[in-house]
Amino acid sequence: MTEQIPKGVTREKIWDIGLRLFHWALVICVGLSWYLGEFGPDVMTLHFYVGYAVIALLVFRLVWGLVGPAPARFAHFFPWPRKLFSYLGGIKKREPSYYPGHNPVGALSVFAILGVLAVQVGSGLFADPDDYINVGPLAHLVSSEGTRLASQLHEIFSKLILLLVAVHLAAIVFYKIYKHEDLVRPMITGWKWVRRDHD
């Protein structure tokens, strides 16, 4: 059965290769880092290296959010209240939104995930779990209270990351089943069906 595409909807290249590689590299690194943190060896050297990779990816995303192609720029998809409430007003419709990039709800998810990951890797740099082995490389720069706080934040934010990942996956399923919109394929191919009257 051929998909019926509404009038005014066109297939466009939205996600550039840099953003797509960032997305999937982040998926791998976050998953691997969590696994190593929970089930890895006592000496967590590899966990640290994966954390450094996440830092590099976050720096790339920050730069790309400022100077990358329009759909990747933070200014392009910032969830201003007017945009957010307008989008939420139609979210119950059982049809694709054809949004040209991150919709406002997805934008909230992007900023939340990036913010939580920034705190997570930042706290990891200063954490000292009192085992004298897995000490963050910058732990010597802060007091014992600071390293203790960093360790606590690292533990708390690891749970927040799991929560955000679960919400993200649930949203993908919701859009696929309820709104008949595939959010995964465009992040692989870069191509997406969009309606420009959302801008």
LUMVO-741107 format. One record per residue (C-alpha): residue number from 1; residue in three letters; x, y, z negated; chain. Coordinates in Angstrom, 3 decimals. Example, Ala and Ser with C-alpha at 12.3 -4.5 7.8 and 13.67 -1.06 7.14 Angstrom:
<segu k="1" r="ALA" px="12.300" py="-4.500" pz="-7.800" c="A"/>
<segu k="2" r="SER" px="13.670" py="-1.060" pz="-7.140" c="A"/>
//
This chain:
<segu k="1" r="MET" px="0.000" py="0.000" pz="0.000" c="A"/>
<segu k="2" r="THR" px="1.443" py="3.355" pz="1.083" c="A"/>
<segu k="3" r="GLU" px="1.660" py="6.083" pz="-1.540" c="A"/>
<segu k="4" r="GLN" px="-0.610" py="9.021" pz="-0.769" c="A"/>
<segu k="5" r="ILE" px="1.388" py="12.227" pz="-1.118" c="A"/>
<segu k="6" r="PRO" px="-0.745" py="15.330" pz="-1.813" c="A"/>
<segu k="7" r="LYS" px="-0.562" py="18.384" pz="0.396" c="A"/>
<segu k="8" r="GLY" px="2.172" py="20.783" pz="-0.656" c="A"/>
<segu k="9" r="VAL" px="4.385" py="18.023" pz="-2.077" c="A"/>
<segu k="10" r="THR" px="7.751" py="17.421" pz="-0.401" c="A"/>
<segu k="11" r="ARG" px="10.669" py="15.076" pz="-1.038" c="A"/>
<segu k="12" r="GLU" px="13.739" py="17.081" pz="-2.020" c="A"/>
<segu k="13" r="LYS" px="17.259" py="16.453" pz="-3.262" c="A"/>
<segu k="14" r="ILE" px="16.996" py="17.696" pz="-6.840" c="A"/>
<segu k="15" r="TRP" px="19.670" py="15.964" pz="-8.899" c="A"/>
<segu k="16" r="ASP" px="23.256" py="16.429" pz="-7.720" c="A"/>
<segu k="17" r="ILE" px="25.865" py="13.691" pz="-8.010" c="A"/>
<segu k="18" r="GLY" px="27.611" py="15.396" pz="-10.925" c="A"/>
<segu k="19" r="LEU" px="24.459" py="15.485" pz="-13.033" c="A"/>
<segu k="20" r="ARG" px="23.550" py="11.906" pz="-12.161" c="A"/>
<segu k="21" r="LEU" px="27.021" py="10.598" pz="-13.040" c="A"/>
<segu k="22" r="PHE" px="26.901" py="12.586" pz="-16.284" c="A"/>
<segu k="23" r="HIS" px="23.513" py="11.109" pz="-17.181" c="A"/>
<segu k="24" r="TRP" px="24.470" py="7.473" pz="-16.662" c="A"/>
<segu k="25" r="ALA" px="27.930" py="7.899" pz="-18.202" c="A"/>
<segu k="26" r="LEU" px="26.263" py="9.408" pz="-21.272" c="A"/>
<segu k="27" r="VAL" px="23.820" py="6.499" pz="-21.453" c="A"/>
<segu k="28" r="ILE" px="26.722" py="4.030" pz="-21.427" c="A"/>
<segu k="29" r="CYS" px="28.877" py="5.972" pz="-23.893" c="A"/>
<segu k="30" r="VAL" px="26.097" py="6.624" pz="-26.405" c="A"/>
<segu k="31" r="GLY" px="24.972" py="3.003" pz="-26.279" c="A"/>
<segu k="32" r="LEU" px="28.525" py="1.701" pz="-26.621" c="A"/>
<segu k="33" r="SER" px="29.374" py="4.140" pz="-29.408" c="A"/>
<segu k="34" r="TRP" px="26.291" py="3.156" pz="-31.401" c="A"/>
<segu k="35" r="TYR" px="27.018" py="-0.543" pz="-30.911" c="A"/>
<segu k="36" r="LEU" px="30.653" py="-0.157" pz="-32.002" c="A"/>
<segu k="37" r="GLY" px="29.598" py="1.917" pz="-35.007" c="A"/>
<segu k="38" r="GLU" px="27.112" py="-0.711" pz="-36.139" c="A"/>
<segu k="39" r="PHE" px="28.718" py="-3.985" pz="-35.066" c="A"/>
<segu k="40" r="GLY" px="32.249" py="-3.151" pz="-34.024" c="A"/>
<segu k="41" r="PRO" px="35.536" py="-4.064" pz="-35.713" c="A"/>
<segu k="42" r="ASP" px="36.582" py="-2.502" pz="-39.028" c="A"/>
<segu k="43" r="VAL" px="39.223" py="-0.424" pz="-37.240" c="A"/>
<segu k="44" r="MET" px="37.088" py="1.759" pz="-34.998" c="A"/>
<segu k="45" r="THR" px="39.685" py="3.076" pz="-32.556" c="A"/>
<segu k="46" r="LEU" px="37.492" py="2.268" pz="-29.566" c="A"/>
<segu k="47" r="HIS" px="34.540" py="3.999" pz="-31.267" c="A"/>
<segu k="48" r="PHE" px="36.695" py="7.126" pz="-31.533" c="A"/>
<segu k="49" r="TYR" px="37.716" py="6.946" pz="-27.862" c="A"/>
<segu k="50" r="VAL" px="34.103" py="6.616" pz="-26.763" c="A"/>
<segu k="51" r="GLY" px="33.281" py="9.602" pz="-28.992" c="A"/>
<segu k="52" r="TYR" px="35.960" py="11.636" pz="-27.219" c="A"/>
<segu k="53" r="ALA" px="34.376" py="10.645" pz="-23.911" c="A"/>
<segu k="54" r="VAL" px="31.021" py="11.936" pz="-25.194" c="A"/>
<segu k="55" r="ILE" px="32.691" py="15.242" pz="-26.114" c="A"/>
<segu k="56" r="ALA" px="34.104" py="15.505" pz="-22.581" c="A"/>
<segu k="57" r="LEU" px="30.667" py="14.759" pz="-21.123" c="A"/>
<segu k="58" r="LEU" px="29.012" py="17.395" pz="-23.321" c="A"/>
<segu k="59" r="VAL" px="31.591" py="19.976" pz="-22.258" c="A"/>
<segu k="60" r="PHE" px="30.925" py="19.090" pz="-18.631" c="A"/>
<segu k="61" r="ARG" px="27.162" py="19.435" pz="-19.181" c="A"/>
<segu k="62" r="LEU" px="27.606" py="22.819" pz="-20.837" c="A"/>
<segu k="63" r="VAL" px="29.661" py="24.076" pz="-17.901" c="A"/>
<segu k="64" r="TRP" px="27.287" py="22.486" pz="-15.366" c="A"/>
<segu k="65" r="GLY" px="24.343" py="24.037" pz="-17.194" c="A"/>
<segu k="66" r="LEU" px="25.849" py="27.454" pz="-16.538" c="A"/>
<segu k="67" r="VAL" px="27.415" py="27.180" pz="-13.064" c="A"/>
<segu k="68" r="GLY" px="26.022" py="23.971" pz="-11.525" c="A"/>
<segu k="69" r="PRO" px="23.265" py="23.656" pz="-8.911" c="A"/>
<segu k="70" r="ALA" px="19.999" py="25.415" pz="-9.812" c="A"/>
<segu k="71" r="PRO" px="18.057" py="22.361" pz="-11.135" c="A"/>
<segu k="72" r="ALA" px="20.947" py="21.544" pz="-13.490" c="A"/>
<segu k="73" r="ARG" px="21.181" py="25.045" pz="-14.966" c="A"/>
<segu k="74" r="PHE" px="19.734" py="25.629" pz="-18.419" c="A"/>
<segu k="75" r="ALA" px="18.148" py="28.878" pz="-17.263" c="A"/>
<segu k="76" r="HIS" px="16.248" py="26.958" pz="-14.571" c="A"/>
<segu k="77" r="PHE" px="14.463" py="24.585" pz="-16.947" c="A"/>
<segu k="78" r="PHE" px="14.465" py="26.367" pz="-20.313" c="A"/>
<segu k="79" r="PRO" px="11.094" py="25.507" pz="-21.943" c="A"/>
<segu k="80" r="TRP" px="9.710" py="29.004" pz="-22.480" c="A"/>
<segu k="81" r="PRO" px="6.419" py="28.889" pz="-24.467" c="A"/>
<segu k="82" r="ARG" px="4.294" py="29.967" pz="-21.484" c="A"/>
<segu k="83" r="LYS" px="5.740" py="27.223" pz="-19.286" c="A"/>
<segu k="84" r="LEU" px="5.525" py="24.645" pz="-22.063" c="A"/>
<segu k="85" r="PHE" px="1.883" py="25.278" pz="-22.984" c="A"/>
<segu k="86" r="SER" px="0.876" py="25.524" pz="-19.342" c="A"/>
<segu k="87" r="TYR" px="2.460" py="22.137" pz="-18.669" c="A"/>
<segu k="88" r="LEU" px="0.965" py="20.549" pz="-21.793" c="A"/>
<segu k="89" r="GLY" px="-2.466" py="21.719" pz="-20.644" c="A"/>
<segu k="90" r="GLY" px="-2.319" py="19.291" pz="-17.730" c="A"/>
<segu k="91" r="ILE" px="-0.299" py="16.441" pz="-19.203" c="A"/>
<segu k="92" r="LYS" px="-3.393" py="14.255" pz="-19.712" c="A"/>
<segu k="93" r="LYS" px="-4.077" py="14.167" pz="-15.969" c="A"/>
<segu k="94" r="ARG" px="-3.407" py="10.676" pz="-14.644" c="A"/>
<segu k="95" r="GLU" px="-1.312" py="11.908" pz="-11.746" c="A"/>
<segu k="96" r="PRO" px="2.332" py="12.828" pz="-11.163" c="A"/>
<segu k="97" r="SER" px="3.353" py="16.355" pz="-12.060" c="A"/>
<segu k="98" r="TYR" px="5.777" py="16.627" pz="-9.117" c="A"/>
<segu k="99" r="TYR" px="7.821" py="19.041" pz="-11.222" c="A"/>
<segu k="100" r="PRO" px="10.928" py="20.379" pz="-9.401" c="A"/>
<segu k="101" r="GLY" px="13.440" py="19.273" pz="-12.012" c="A"/>
<segu k="102" r="HIS" px="13.036" py="18.821" pz="-15.752" c="A"/>
<segu k="103" r="ASN" px="9.462" py="19.609" pz="-16.780" c="A"/>
<segu k="104" r="PRO" px="9.173" py="21.699" pz="-19.992" c="A"/>
<segu k="105" r="VAL" px="8.614" py="18.654" pz="-22.219" c="A"/>
<segu k="106" r="GLY" px="11.569" py="16.906" pz="-20.638" c="A"/>
<segu k="107" r="ALA" px="13.590" py="20.097" pz="-21.128" c="A"/>
<segu k="108" r="LEU" px="12.875" py="19.953" pz="-24.871" c="A"/>
<segu k="109" r="SER" px="14.197" py="16.399" pz="-24.838" c="A"/>
<segu k="110" r="VAL" px="17.349" py="17.460" pz="-22.986" c="A"/>
<segu k="111" r="PHE" px="18.154" py="20.247" pz="-25.440" c="A"/>
<segu k="112" r="ALA" px="17.356" py="18.045" pz="-28.446" c="A"/>
<segu k="113" r="ILE" px="19.569" py="15.199" pz="-27.241" c="A"/>
<segu k="114" r="LEU" px="22.467" py="17.497" pz="-26.357" c="A"/>
<segu k="115" r="GLY" px="22.188" py="19.319" pz="-29.690" c="A"/>
<segu k="116" r="VAL" px="22.027" py="16.150" pz="-31.776" c="A"/>
<segu k="117" r="LEU" px="24.936" py="14.608" pz="-29.867" c="A"/>
<segu k="118" r="ALA" px="26.999" py="17.768" pz="-30.401" c="A"/>
<segu k="119" r="VAL" px="26.455" py="17.534" pz="-34.165" c="A"/>
<segu k="120" r="GLN" px="27.147" py="13.794" pz="-34.088" c="A"/>
<segu k="121" r="VAL" px="30.499" py="14.010" pz="-32.323" c="A"/>
<segu k="122" r="GLY" px="31.421" py="17.164" pz="-34.227" c="A"/>
<segu k="123" r="SER" px="30.771" py="15.524" pz="-37.572" c="A"/>
<segu k="124" r="GLY" px="32.726" py="12.461" pz="-36.454" c="A"/>
<segu k="125" r="LEU" px="35.807" py="14.608" pz="-35.939" c="A"/>
<segu k="126" r="PHE" px="35.765" py="15.697" pz="-39.596" c="A"/>
<segu k="127" r="ALA" px="34.356" py="12.574" pz="-41.255" c="A"/>
<segu k="128" r="ASP" px="36.245" py="10.537" pz="-43.834" c="A"/>
<segu k="129" r="PRO" px="34.326" py="7.434" pz="-44.979" c="A"/>
<segu k="130" r="ASP" px="36.825" py="6.903" pz="-47.847" c="A"/>
<segu k="131" r="ASP" px="38.237" py="3.744" pz="-46.288" c="A"/>
<segu k="132" r="TYR" px="41.511" py="5.525" pz="-45.400" c="A"/>
<segu k="133" r="ILE" px="41.341" py="3.901" pz="-41.953" c="A"/>
<segu k="134" r="ASN" px="38.551" py="5.435" pz="-39.888" c="A"/>
<segu k="135" r="VAL" px="39.317" py="9.065" pz="-40.686" c="A"/>
<segu k="136" r="GLY" px="38.277" py="11.711" pz="-38.178" c="A"/>
<segu k="137" r="PRO" px="41.242" py="13.406" pz="-36.468" c="A"/>
<segu k="138" r="LEU" px="40.337" py="16.819" pz="-37.927" c="A"/>
<segu k="139" r="ALA" px="39.380" py="15.649" pz="-41.420" c="A"/>
<segu k="140" r="HIS" px="42.611" py="17.058" pz="-42.858" c="A"/>
<segu k="141" r="LEU" px="41.430" py="20.565" pz="-41.958" c="A"/>
<segu k="142" r="VAL" px="38.516" py="20.569" pz="-44.402" c="A"/>
<segu k="143" r="SER" px="37.985" py="19.860" pz="-48.092" c="A"/>
<segu k="144" r="SER" px="36.887" py="16.510" pz="-49.504" c="A"/>
<segu k="145" r="GLU" px="33.381" py="17.983" pz="-49.822" c="A"/>
<segu k="146" r="GLY" px="33.532" py="18.897" pz="-46.138" c="A"/>
<segu k="147" r="THR" px="34.583" py="15.406" pz="-45.071" c="A"/>
<segu k="148" r="ARG" px="31.859" py="13.910" pz="-47.264" c="A"/>
<segu k="149" r="LEU" px="29.246" py="16.177" pz="-45.684" c="A"/>
<segu k="150" r="ALA" px="30.547" py="15.318" pz="-42.203" c="A"/>
<segu k="151" r="SER" px="30.274" py="11.605" pz="-42.997" c="A"/>
<segu k="152" r="GLN" px="26.718" py="12.044" pz="-44.246" c="A"/>
<segu k="153" r="LEU" px="25.726" py="14.038" pz="-41.158" c="A"/>
<segu k="154" r="HIS" px="27.333" py="11.410" pz="-38.930" c="A"/>
<segu k="155" r="GLU" px="25.201" py="8.726" pz="-40.557" c="A"/>
<segu k="156" r="ILE" px="21.968" py="10.757" pz="-40.467" c="A"/>
<segu k="157" r="PHE" px="22.382" py="11.917" pz="-36.888" c="A"/>
<segu k="158" r="SER" px="23.094" py="8.384" pz="-35.679" c="A"/>
<segu k="159" r="LYS" px="19.521" py="7.602" pz="-36.741" c="A"/>
<segu k="160" r="LEU" px="18.223" py="10.748" pz="-35.023" c="A"/>
<segu k="161" r="ILE" px="19.921" py="9.671" pz="-31.808" c="A"/>
<segu k="162" r="LEU" px="18.142" py="6.321" pz="-31.960" c="A"/>
<segu k="163" r="LEU" px="14.840" py="8.121" pz="-32.508" c="A"/>
<segu k="164" r="LEU" px="15.403" py="10.470" pz="-29.565" c="A"/>
<segu k="165" r="VAL" px="16.432" py="7.577" pz="-27.310" c="A"/>
<segu k="166" r="ALA" px="13.257" py="5.709" pz="-28.292" c="A"/>
<segu k="167" r="VAL" px="11.118" py="8.790" pz="-27.535" c="A"/>
<segu k="168" r="HIS" px="12.938" py="9.253" pz="-24.223" c="A"/>
<segu k="169" r="LEU" px="12.287" py="5.641" pz="-23.190" c="A"/>
<segu k="170" r="ALA" px="8.655" py="5.890" pz="-24.307" c="A"/>
<segu k="171" r="ALA" px="8.234" py="9.013" pz="-22.165" c="A"/>
<segu k="172" r="ILE" px="9.646" py="7.190" pz="-19.133" c="A"/>
<segu k="173" r="VAL" px="7.147" py="4.366" pz="-19.671" c="A"/>
<segu k="174" r="PHE" px="4.287" py="6.869" pz="-20.207" c="A"/>
<segu k="175" r="TYR" px="5.063" py="8.688" pz="-16.956" c="A"/>
<segu k="176" r="LYS" px="5.436" py="5.430" pz="-15.029" c="A"/>
<segu k="177" r="ILE" px="2.254" py="3.735" pz="-16.288" c="A"/>
<segu k="178" r="TYR" px="-0.079" py="6.609" pz="-17.155" c="A"/>
<segu k="179" r="LYS" px="0.945" py="9.330" pz="-14.688" c="A"/>
<segu k="180" r="HIS" px="2.270" py="7.025" pz="-11.927" c="A"/>
<segu k="181" r="GLU" px="5.512" py="8.969" pz="-11.751" c="A"/>
<segu k="182" r="ASP" px="8.915" py="7.280" pz="-11.564" c="A"/>
<segu k="183" r="LEU" px="11.505" py="9.310" pz="-13.478" c="A"/>
<segu k="184" r="VAL" px="14.317" py="6.768" pz="-13.170" c="A"/>
<segu k="185" r="ARG" px="14.705" py="6.483" pz="-9.400" c="A"/>
<segu k="186" r="PRO" px="15.320" py="10.235" pz="-8.876" c="A"/>
<segu k="187" r="MET" px="18.107" py="10.100" pz="-11.460" c="A"/>
<segu k="188" r="ILE" px="19.695" py="7.342" pz="-9.368" c="A"/>
<segu k="189" r="THR" px="19.140" py="8.679" pz="-5.846" c="A"/>
<segu k="190" r="GLY" px="18.815" py="12.403" pz="-6.555" c="A"/>
<segu k="191" r="TRP" px="15.636" py="12.602" pz="-4.454" c="A"/>
<segu k="192" r="LYS" px="12.309" py="13.577" pz="-6.018" c="A"/>
<segu k="193" r="TRP" px="8.792" py="14.412" pz="-4.852" c="A"/>
<segu k="194" r="VAL" px="8.134" py="18.022" pz="-5.919" c="A"/>
<segu k="195" r="ARG" px="5.470" py="20.684" pz="-5.720" c="A"/>
<segu k="196" r="ARG" px="7.002" py="24.131" pz="-5.633" c="A"/>
<segu k="197" r="ASP" px="4.006" py="25.975" pz="-7.148" c="A"/>
<segu k="198" r="HIS" px="5.377" py="24.945" pz="-10.561" c="A"/>
<segu k="199" r="ASP" px="8.160" py="27.565" pz="-10.257" c="A"/>
//
